[in-house]
Amino acid sequence: MSKLRKDLDVLLSTVDALCSIPSMNEYLIGHTRLPAWQKATEYRRVGFQHLAVLVDKLDREESLAIEHELQRSIFASIGSPLLEKYHKEKRDHRVLSRSYGGSPTDPAIKECSVYIVWY
């Protein structure tokens, strides 16, 4: 098993554990190079109350790949809270929303992270 696959399995288990929180209504997975506090502030403006960084200190391509693979795994989890609690608009359209990741960055700079945000 590749290191990336092991890492994804751990991250997916973390998301699954968070989905077991009874008060969690909806969540989504995202990528950013902003500091967590700044991203959390943006999401609070639209009703999301919590943000947790799943993995950080990644280059842009690593971060985007992990975001994409987590979403792919979530959408394949038919009947599980992983899919049932995923953001309704994204879940219903089954669109993998690999973000553009903002402007390209120097691959040597590991400033990106993958997060989960929920309410």
GIVENGI-V900491 format. One record per helix or strand of 2 or more residues. SS is the DSSP state (hx for helix, st for strand). FROM is the first residue (numbers start at 1). TO is the last residue. If there is no record, write none. Layout:
BEGIN
SS/FROM/TO ; SS/FROM/TO
END
This chain:
BEGIN
hx/3/19 ; st/27/32 ; hx/36/44 ; st/50/58 ; hx/60/75 ; hx/81/84 ; hx/88/93 ; st/112/118
END
